[in-house]
Amino acid sequence: MISQDHISTARNAMYLPNSILFFLLGLPLFFVLLLIPKKKYAEIHSSSQQNELDQRIDDIADFVSETDRVLDVGCGNGQFGEAIAKRLKADVRGVDVVDYANADIPITFFDGVHLPFEDNSFDVIIMAMMLHHVPHQEELIDEAIRCSRRGLIIYEDTYFSPWQKLAIIWNDFYSNRVIGLVRVLKGLEGKAILKMPLPFTFRCVNGWQKLFAEKSLTNKNTIVRHLGIKPHSKVTFLLQKKGSV
């Protein structure tokens, strides 16, 4: 994986028409997904999710050690935490504000701000695609810093232009409300997914890096993935606490 925190001029220009097309295809795609048989839809979704999980774990394999105590904040269904536990041999547990867990890791529920754990309770704390779902990002990051011994791993959707930001806002709404509704109607997800907060608190890469510097976090690596012709970019930050080894 090549680390980068920029986007080429050609790709950025390509994302403008792609963002418009991505928006226009939303409604017809909803009906297409409804028509796909439940079993086939589940297979497609599972394959896509597995590819994403594999990529995420590849990004952090050198940052998480075997037997590390890891907390997955905003763990959702818990399947990412379970995958980390199996592949990296870490001791993983999750924490979230709603219950739609479907994985074999212990999960605790909290108020969305204050993590119910002692200082330095975990070696690494993971926040995967969840900070854009909370309006109080800094408070939650402060809590993660307090509870982590060594560092944080943060995954987020990010943007490099105004139209790309609009595209990831639309994608966040579409993925949670529209695709969420499809999954509920097919009996593949609980209704809690439709209550996911959507404050759209996205930041660009430089915006995140500035915030982490203010929190005295050392950015060990920034990994940006651009998703082909889809107008999205995903970023992984590997962050070390000041004074940790």
N, C-alpha and C positions, 0 to 999 in steps of 0.2 A: 504494500500500500504506500503510495506516494503522498506525503503530507503537503498540503497547500492551503493557503488562506486567500486565494484569489480566484477569479473566473476570467476566461479568455474573452476578448472583445467579440469574437465570432459567436461563441456560445451565448453570451449575454444578449446579443442582437437576435439570435434564434429564439430565445425564450419569450420575446414579446408576442409574436404570432402564436407560439405554442401555448402561452398563457391564455390567450383569447379562445383558442380551440379547446383547451382543457376545460374552460368554463362552459362553453356552448355544448359540449358533449355530455355534461353532467346529467341532464334530465333523461335523454334517451338511454344512457348507460344504466340508469336506475331501473328502467323497465326491462332492459336486457337481463340484468342481474336477477330480477324477480322471476324471470322465465326459466332461468337455469335450475335444473333439479337440485334439491337440497344436497344430495350426496356428492354430485359433481362440483357444486359450489364449494362445499366443505373441503374437497380435495384441492381445488385451485387455491383457496384461501390458505390452507395448511401449507402448501408448497411455497407460496409467496412469503408467508410468515417464517418458515424454516430458513429460507434463503437470507432473510433480513437478520434473523437471530444468529446465523452462522457468521455473517459479516460483522455484526456487532462484537461477537466474541473474539473473532480474529483481531479486531482493533485493540482489545484490552488484554490479550493473552500474556503479554510481557509485563503487565502492570498488576495483575492479580496473581498471587502465589497460592500454591496448594495449602489448604487448611486455613486460609485467611477467613476472618469473620467479615461477611459482606452484608450490607443492608441495601435492599432495592426499594427506594422511596417512590411512591406512586406506582406500585408493582402491578396494578391492574389484575389480569387473570393469573399472574404469578409464573407464567410459562418461561419468561426470560430468566428470572431468578433460578428456576428449576434447571434450565439449560446450563447456566453458569456452574451450578452445583455439580452437575453430572460431568461436564466437559473439563472444567478447571479444578475440580475436586475441592471447591471452597465450601465453607459453612454459610449458607445463604438463608436469610429470612426477608420477608417483605413487610411493608407498611403502606396503608392506603386509607382513603376516607370513605370509600364505598366497597361493598362486598360483591364482586363478581369473579371471585377466585376459582381457578380450575387447574390447580397444580399441587405438587407434593412438596411444598415448603411451608413453614409456619408463617402466618400472616397476622399482624396486629393492626388495629384500626386506631386512627388518631384524628385530631381536630383540624388537620390540614396545615398547621403552623408549627406546633411544638412537638418535637419528636419525643416519645415517652421512653427515653433511654438515658443512661448516665453518660457523662463525658468520656470520650475515647472508648466507647463500647464496641466499636467496629474498626477493623483495619481500613476498609474502603467502603465508601457510600456511593451508590449508583443512583443517578436521577436520569431515567431514560424517557425522552420525549414527553416530559411531564411539566417542566417549568413554564412552558407557554400556556399551561392550563391554570396557572395560579397568578393572582394579581400581586401577591406579596413575595416575589421572587427572592429579594435580598434577605428577608427574615428566614425563609426556608433554607437558603444557602448557609446563613449563619448557624442555623441549627445543625445542618449537615457537617459543617466544620467542627462544631463543638463535639459531635458524637463520633467523629472519625479520628483514628489515630494517625493514619498515614496520608490519606488523600481522598479525592473525589473523582468520579467519572461522570461526565455530563454529556448526554446525547441530545441534540436539538435539530429541528429544521431551521435553516438559516437562509439568508437572501443577500443578493449583491446588486439589486436594482429595485425601483419602486414596483414594477410590474411583477417581479419575482416575489416580492413581499405579498402583493395582492393574491398571487397564485397559491402561496402556502397558507394564507388565511382561508381562502376558498377550500383548499384541500382539507384543512383542519375541520371546517364545518361539514364538508361533504363526508369525510371519513367517519366522523362521530355521529352526526345526525342522519345522514342518508344511508351510508353503508351500515351504520348501527341499526337503523330501522329494518333494512333488508335481513340482517342477521337475526334480529328479534322475530320478525315474521316467519323466518325459516326455522325458528326454535334453536338457533345456534348460540344465542347470547341472551342474558337477562336484561330486563328493561332498565336496569341501573346504568347501562352504557349510554342511554339517551339523556341522562342527567349530568353528563360530564360538563364541568364549567368550561366556557370558551371565551376567556378574556383577550385572547390573541396577543399575548405579551411576547412577541417574537423580537429577536435582536439580530443584527448582522454580526459577523465574526469579530470584527474590531470592537463592537459594542460589548460582546461577551468578554473578550480579552481585557478590556478596560475595567470591567466590573471585577473580574478575578484578581487583577493587580491591586485594586482597592481593598480586596479582602485578604491580601498578602498570600495569595495562592500562586505557586510557581507552575507555570504552564509547561509541563514536560513534553507534551506533543499536542498538535492540533491536526486532526485528520478530516479532510473535507471530501465528500463523495458527491459527484453530480450524476443525476439519474437519467442518463441517456437523453432522449428528446423531451422527457417529462420535465416541466419547469420547476424542478426542486433541487435543493442542495441540502445534504445532511452533514452535520459536523459532530465529531467526537472530541471532547477535551479531556486529557489526562492531567489531573491537577494534583500537585503535592503540597501538603501543609508546610508552612514555614517551620523549620527546625526538625522536621521528621527525616528519617533515614530511608 
